Each structure stands twice: as C-alpha cells, then as structure tokens.
Amino acid sequence: MKFQKEWLLLFGSLFVAGALYNHYLGHSALLVEIILVAVGVAMAVYAAWTTSVLKKEAVDGLLIRIMQRFMSKERAASLIPMLGFAVLLVWSVWKIFFIRMTDLHMEDFIVTLLGLSLVLYNFGPSKFHQMQDFVVFYLLFLTLVFIGLWKLYEILSGESSYRITAYAEYYIVTQPTTTILSVLGFDVTSELRLEGVGLANIIEYEYRDRILRLGIGSGCSGLYSAGLFFSAFLAFVLVRYQKVDRYIGAALALGFVVTWLSNIVRMVFTIMAGILWGHPALAFFHSYIGIVVFVVFITIFWLLIVRWLDAKEPKATEAPPSEATPAQS
C-alpha cells in the first residue's frame, strides 16, 4: 500500500503542536522543543515539495470555492493544508521562543484545532464537505473573536481595560440579575468595587442569617457564550445559505439577545440555589446546570430561526408546461 504524502503533513503538524504542549508541561529542555519543531517543518516541506498540486479530485466545499476566485481548484485544495500547518507553526514558535509563555490557555486549544482542521480539510469523502466547512469556519471565527478582537480590545483600552470590563459586566449582567431577584422577593444587593484585588462585581445574598458574597467574573458575564454563539451561528449560515443578508443579520442580533437572556436566567437560578440551599448548591448549579440552561435556550432559538430563514429563501419556480416539455403532434 502506497504511503500518501498528505500524511506527512499531518504528522509534521502533530510534531509542531506537540512542541507547544510539551513546552507547557515544562518537563523537558528547550532543545527537545526545537527538535520537534524542526522535524515537523522538515516533514511539511517534504510533503509540500512532493505534492505541490493535489492530484485527486478536490473537495467541493465553500472554502475551496472562495479560494477559486484567486487560483485553480486543485491549487486551492493543496494550499489549505499548508495554511493549517503555517498556523500551527507560527503560533507554536511565537509562544515557545518569543513570549515564552508557560501557562496553557483556551486560545491554544482553539488555534491548534483550527490548524488541524485545515490540515485535514481534504481527508474523508467529499460528501462531508459541508461539515468540514462548518468546523473550519467555526474555529476561524472563534480565533477571530477570542484572540483577535479580545486582544485588540485589551491593547486599545490599555490600563482602562479592567474598569471598562467591570462597568460592562455590572450593567449588563449583575444589575439585571439582582433586579429580577428583588422583584421575585429575594433580598439581594449588588456592588461595584473598582479598588483592591479580585472581582469587581459582587452580589450579596442571605443564607440562614449569614451574608454570602458571589463574585461575577468573565465566566459569568456571558462573554464566552456570546462568542461561542456568534462563531457557531455565523459559520452555520455561511455554509447553509452561503450569504449574509438582512434576515441573517436580524437573526444574529436576535441570537445575541437570546444568549444574554439565557445568561441572566442562568445567573438568577444560580443565586436562587445559593439562597435556598447554600453555597455548595450554588457552586453545583453554576458548574453543571447553568450550561444546560444555555443549551436549551440556544437549541430552541436555533430550531425556530432556521425554519424562519429557510422560509425566507427564494423558492425555485417551476417552468410553464409549454416550456418544460415540447408539444406533441
């Protein structure tokens, strides 16, 4: 059985990604990571040299069709895996040799999965190209949101980043949550503390004549869930409808509202659990039940909004009988 050169690119990508995660483990010398990166690059260069143009039929996916505007279909199919390897290489080299970060972050997983999804883009039957496109675009948008936009926000806001984020979390999450709980008859208060160390948003509630405090951080603010929804929904509509019009824009805006509402409901029930059964119940609800609330809200929204968007798609009109079939004499 002949060994396909495309596998070398995959193995080279795994070597480069392995260097990054080996660096985070901190158990080996820098020389080991240099060797892993060098071996990965050598494999990728050899794979690119021997398979400069994909000889088999290229996948007929959305990503291929976008790149076909600038190059041939076969050339685009060959370039996509190399782009994936380049993403892994640049990210790993930057983290290991330039900033020398020693802590593993969520963004490392996102970039690793994005690179591997591009490397594996041509693997598998072409009938699954829609799922392949969804995975690639979903991870691409996650990268843009959690790495591109978030880092840009931190750079532009500078030292004010902490205060701006604290105010946003207070008025978008903390204040609405305490307002709803107060309307429901619970004795809760909210406070914004910009001095000192720790979380700036605090919700105080009473349990068995004791005042307990809950800090509201980025994990409770709904920023992550909003980023996940935006990335998944935009990737889905691009693959399914291959366009972005006013209806999709309206659906996206409504989706942000539903995401925000699901987060408020999650926070309300979380604090109610703390008021009724104490902090252990609050922690359990926050860790396990809260995600269920988000999934239920988004699933119902997704099913309804897709039906609405499908109904807005132009219907294919049937040709008149005189044009569809020639007259019989």
C-alpha positions as CSV (number, residue, x, y, z in Angstrom):
1,M,0.0,0.0,0.0
2,K,1.5,3.3,-1.1
3,F,2.1,5.9,1.6
4,Q,0.3,9.2,0.9
5,K,2.4,12.3,1.2
6,E,-0.5,14.1,2.8
7,W,0.0,12.0,5.9
8,L,3.5,13.5,6.3
9,L,1.9,17.0,6.6
10,L,-0.4,15.7,9.3
11,F,2.4,14.1,11.2
12,G,4.5,17.2,10.9
13,S,1.6,19.3,12.2
14,L,1.3,17.0,15.2
15,F,5.1,17.3,15.9
16,V,4.8,21.2,15.9
17,A,1.7,21.1,18.1
18,G,3.4,18.6,20.3
19,A,6.3,21.0,20.8
20,L,3.9,23.7,22.1
21,Y,2.2,21.4,24.6
22,N,5.5,19.8,25.7
23,H,6.6,23.4,26.4
24,Y,3.6,23.9,28.7
25,L,4.4,20.7,30.6
26,G,7.8,22.1,31.5
27,H,9.5,18.8,31.9
28,S,12.0,19.0,29.1
29,A,14.8,21.2,27.8
30,L,14.2,23.8,25.1
31,L,16.3,21.6,22.8
32,V,13.6,19.0,22.7
33,E,11.1,21.6,21.5
34,I,13.5,22.8,18.9
35,I,13.9,19.2,17.6
36,L,10.1,18.7,17.5
37,V,9.6,21.9,15.5
38,A,12.5,21.1,13.1
39,V,11.2,17.6,12.4
40,G,7.7,18.9,11.9
41,V,8.9,21.6,9.4
42,A,11.0,19.0,7.6
43,M,8.0,16.7,7.1
44,A,5.8,19.6,6.0
45,V,8.4,20.9,3.5
46,Y,8.9,17.4,2.0
47,A,5.1,16.9,1.8
48,A,4.7,20.2,0.0
49,W,7.6,19.6,-2.3
50,T,6.3,16.2,-3.5
51,T,2.6,17.2,-3.6
52,S,2.7,20.7,-4.9
53,V,-0.7,20.3,-6.6
54,L,-3.4,17.9,-5.4
55,K,-3.8,15.1,-7.9
56,K,-7.0,13.7,-6.7
57,E,-10.4,15.3,-7.1
58,A,-10.5,18.4,-4.8
59,V,-13.3,18.7,-2.2
60,D,-16.1,20.9,-3.5
61,G,-16.5,23.0,-0.3
62,L,-17.2,26.6,0.4
63,L,-13.7,27.3,1.4
64,I,-12.5,25.9,-1.9
65,R,-15.0,28.0,-3.9
66,I,-13.9,31.2,-2.1
67,M,-10.2,30.5,-2.9
68,Q,-11.1,29.6,-6.5
69,R,-11.5,33.3,-7.1
70,F,-7.8,33.7,-6.9
71,M,-6.4,30.3,-8.1
72,S,-7.3,26.9,-9.5
73,K,-9.4,24.5,-7.6
74,E,-6.5,21.9,-7.3
75,R,-4.1,24.6,-6.2
76,A,-6.5,25.8,-3.5
77,A,-7.0,22.3,-2.3
78,S,-3.3,21.8,-1.9
79,L,-2.8,25.2,-0.3
80,I,-5.4,24.8,2.5
81,P,-3.5,22.1,4.5
82,M,-0.3,24.1,4.2
83,L,-2.1,27.1,5.6
84,G,-3.1,24.9,8.5
85,F,0.5,23.9,9.2
86,A,1.6,27.5,8.9
87,V,-1.0,28.5,11.6
88,L,0.3,25.8,14.0
89,L,4.0,26.7,13.2
90,V,3.6,30.4,13.7
91,W,1.6,30.0,16.9
92,S,3.9,27.4,18.5
93,V,7.1,29.3,17.6
94,W,5.6,32.6,18.9
95,K,4.5,31.0,22.2
96,I,7.7,28.9,22.8
97,F,10.5,31.1,21.5
98,F,9.3,34.7,21.6
99,I,6.9,35.3,24.5
100,R,7.9,32.0,26.3
101,M,4.5,31.7,27.9
102,T,4.3,28.8,30.4
103,D,0.6,28.7,31.0
104,L,-1.9,26.8,28.8
105,H,-4.8,28.9,27.7
106,M,-8.1,28.3,25.9
107,E,-6.7,30.1,22.9
108,D,-4.1,27.4,22.4
109,F,-6.7,24.8,22.0
110,I,-8.7,26.9,19.5
111,V,-5.6,27.6,17.3
112,T,-4.5,24.0,17.5
113,L,-7.9,22.8,16.4
114,L,-8.1,25.4,13.6
115,G,-4.7,24.4,12.2
116,L,-5.5,20.7,12.3
117,S,-9.0,21.2,10.7
118,L,-7.2,22.9,7.8
119,V,-4.6,20.2,7.6
120,L,-7.4,17.5,7.5
121,Y,-9.6,19.5,5.1
122,N,-9.0,17.2,2.2
123,F,-9.3,14.0,4.2
124,G,-12.5,12.0,4.1
125,P,-15.3,11.7,1.5
126,S,-16.3,14.8,-0.4
127,K,-20.0,14.4,0.7
128,F,-19.0,15.6,4.1
129,H,-17.6,18.9,2.8
130,Q,-20.4,21.0,4.5
131,M,-19.4,19.6,7.9
132,Q,-15.7,20.2,7.1
133,D,-16.5,23.8,6.1
134,F,-18.6,24.4,9.3
135,V,-15.7,23.1,11.5
136,V,-13.2,25.3,9.8
137,F,-15.3,28.5,9.8
138,Y,-16.4,27.9,13.3
139,L,-12.8,27.6,14.6
140,L,-11.8,30.5,12.4
141,F,-14.4,32.8,13.9
142,L,-13.6,31.6,17.4
143,T,-10.0,32.5,16.7
144,L,-11.0,36.0,15.5
145,V,-13.3,36.6,18.5
146,F,-11.3,35.2,21.4
147,I,-7.8,36.0,20.1
148,G,-8.2,38.8,17.5
149,L,-11.0,41.0,18.9
150,W,-10.3,40.4,22.6
151,K,-6.5,41.1,22.3
152,L,-7.3,44.2,20.2
153,Y,-9.7,45.4,22.9
154,E,-7.0,44.9,25.6
155,I,-4.4,46.8,23.5
156,L,-6.8,49.7,22.7
157,S,-8.2,50.0,26.2
158,G,-4.8,49.6,27.9
159,E,-4.9,50.2,31.7
160,S,-8.6,51.1,31.4
161,S,-9.5,47.5,30.3
162,Y,-10.2,46.4,33.9
163,R,-12.6,49.3,34.6
164,I,-14.4,49.2,31.3
165,T,-15.0,45.4,31.6
166,A,-16.1,45.8,35.2
167,Y,-18.7,48.5,34.3
168,A,-19.9,46.5,31.3
169,E,-20.4,43.3,33.5
170,Y,-22.1,45.3,36.2
171,Y,-24.8,46.9,33.9
172,I,-25.2,44.0,31.5
173,V,-25.2,41.1,34.0
174,T,-25.0,42.0,37.7
175,Q,-27.6,44.7,37.8
176,P,-30.3,42.9,35.7
177,T,-29.8,39.7,37.8
178,T,-30.3,41.5,41.2
179,T,-33.2,43.4,39.8
180,I,-35.1,40.3,38.8
181,L,-34.3,38.6,42.1
182,S,-35.6,41.6,44.0
183,V,-38.8,41.5,42.0
184,L,-39.2,37.9,42.9
185,G,-38.9,38.8,46.6
186,F,-35.3,37.8,47.4
187,D,-33.1,40.1,49.5
188,V,-30.0,40.6,47.3
189,T,-27.7,43.6,46.7
190,S,-25.1,44.3,44.1
191,E,-21.9,46.3,44.4
192,L,-19.2,47.5,42.0
193,R,-15.7,47.6,43.6
194,L,-13.0,49.0,41.4
195,E,-10.4,49.2,44.2
196,G,-8.5,46.4,45.6
197,V,-7.7,42.9,44.2
198,G,-10.2,40.4,42.9
199,L,-13.5,40.6,41.1
200,A,-15.1,44.0,40.8
201,N,-18.7,42.8,40.6
202,I,-20.2,41.4,43.9
203,I,-23.6,40.1,44.6
204,E,-24.6,39.7,48.3
205,Y,-27.3,37.3,49.4
206,E,-28.5,35.9,52.7
207,Y,-28.5,32.2,53.7
208,R,-29.5,31.2,57.2
209,D,-28.9,34.7,58.6
210,R,-25.5,34.8,57.0
211,I,-24.4,37.3,54.3
212,L,-22.6,35.4,51.5
213,R,-20.9,37.1,48.6
214,L,-20.6,36.0,45.0
215,G,-18.1,37.5,42.6
216,I,-19.1,37.9,39.0
217,G,-16.2,37.3,36.6
218,S,-15.8,36.8,32.9
219,G,-17.1,33.3,33.1
220,C,-20.4,34.6,34.5
221,S,-20.6,37.6,32.2
222,G,-21.8,35.7,29.2
223,L,-18.9,36.9,27.0
224,Y,-17.8,33.3,26.3
225,S,-21.3,32.1,25.5
226,A,-21.9,35.1,23.2
227,G,-18.6,34.4,21.4
228,L,-19.5,30.7,21.0
229,F,-22.9,31.5,19.6
230,F,-21.6,34.2,17.2
231,S,-19.0,31.8,15.8
232,A,-21.3,28.8,15.5
233,F,-24.2,30.7,14.0
234,L,-22.2,32.7,11.5
235,A,-20.3,29.5,10.4
236,F,-23.7,27.7,10.1
237,V,-25.4,30.3,8.0
238,L,-22.4,30.8,5.7
239,V,-22.2,27.1,5.0
240,R,-26.0,26.6,4.7
241,Y,-27.0,29.8,2.8
242,Q,-23.6,31.0,1.5
243,K,-24.6,34.6,2.1
244,V,-25.2,37.2,4.8
245,D,-28.3,39.4,4.2
246,R,-30.6,41.5,6.4
247,Y,-32.6,38.4,7.5
248,I,-29.4,36.7,8.7
249,G,-28.3,39.9,10.3
250,A,-31.6,40.2,12.2
251,A,-31.3,36.5,13.3
252,L,-27.8,37.2,14.6
253,A,-28.9,40.2,16.5
254,L,-31.8,38.3,18.0
255,G,-29.5,35.5,18.9
256,F,-27.3,37.8,21.0
257,V,-30.5,38.9,22.9
258,V,-31.4,35.2,23.5
259,T,-27.8,34.5,24.6
260,W,-27.9,37.4,27.0
261,L,-31.3,36.4,28.3
262,S,-30.2,32.8,28.8
263,N,-27.2,34.0,30.9
264,I,-29.5,36.2,33.0
265,V,-31.8,33.3,33.7
266,R,-28.8,31.1,34.5
267,M,-27.5,33.6,37.0
268,V,-30.9,34.1,38.6
269,F,-31.4,30.4,39.2
270,T,-27.8,30.0,40.3
271,I,-28.2,32.6,43.1
272,M,-31.6,31.3,44.0
273,A,-30.0,27.9,44.6
274,G,-27.5,29.6,46.9
275,I,-30.2,31.5,48.8
276,L,-32.3,28.3,49.3
277,W,-29.7,25.6,49.8
278,G,-26.4,27.4,50.4
279,H,-23.1,27.9,48.6
280,P,-22.4,24.2,47.7
281,A,-25.8,24.1,45.8
282,L,-24.8,27.4,44.1
283,A,-21.5,26.0,43.0
284,F,-23.1,22.8,41.7
285,F,-25.7,24.8,39.7
286,H,-23.1,27.2,38.3
287,S,-20.8,24.4,37.2
288,Y,-23.3,21.8,35.8
289,I,-26.9,23.1,35.5
290,G,-26.1,26.5,34.1
291,I,-24.7,25.2,30.8
292,V,-27.9,23.2,30.4
293,V,-29.9,26.4,30.6
294,F,-27.8,27.9,27.9
295,V,-28.0,24.9,25.6
296,V,-31.8,24.7,26.0
297,F,-32.3,28.4,25.1
298,I,-29.9,28.2,22.1
299,T,-31.3,25.0,20.8
300,I,-34.9,26.2,20.8
301,F,-33.8,29.5,19.2
302,W,-31.7,27.7,16.6
303,L,-34.6,25.4,15.5
304,L,-37.0,28.2,15.2
305,I,-34.7,30.7,13.5
306,V,-33.5,28.1,10.9
307,R,-37.1,27.4,9.9
308,W,-37.7,31.2,9.5
309,L,-34.6,31.7,7.4
310,D,-35.5,28.7,5.3
311,A,-38.9,30.2,4.6
312,K,-37.2,33.5,3.5
313,E,-35.1,31.6,0.9
314,P,-36.4,32.2,-2.7
315,K,-38.5,29.3,-4.0
316,A,-37.5,27.7,-7.2
317,T,-40.3,28.4,-9.6
318,E,-41.4,25.6,-12.0
319,A,-41.3,26.3,-15.7
320,P,-44.6,26.6,-17.5
321,P,-45.8,23.4,-19.2
322,S,-45.2,24.8,-22.7
323,E,-41.6,25.4,-21.8
324,A,-41.0,22.3,-19.8
325,T,-42.0,19.8,-22.5
326,P,-42.3,20.2,-26.2
327,A,-45.7,19.9,-27.7
328,Q,-46.6,16.5,-29.2
329,S,-48.0,16.5,-32.7
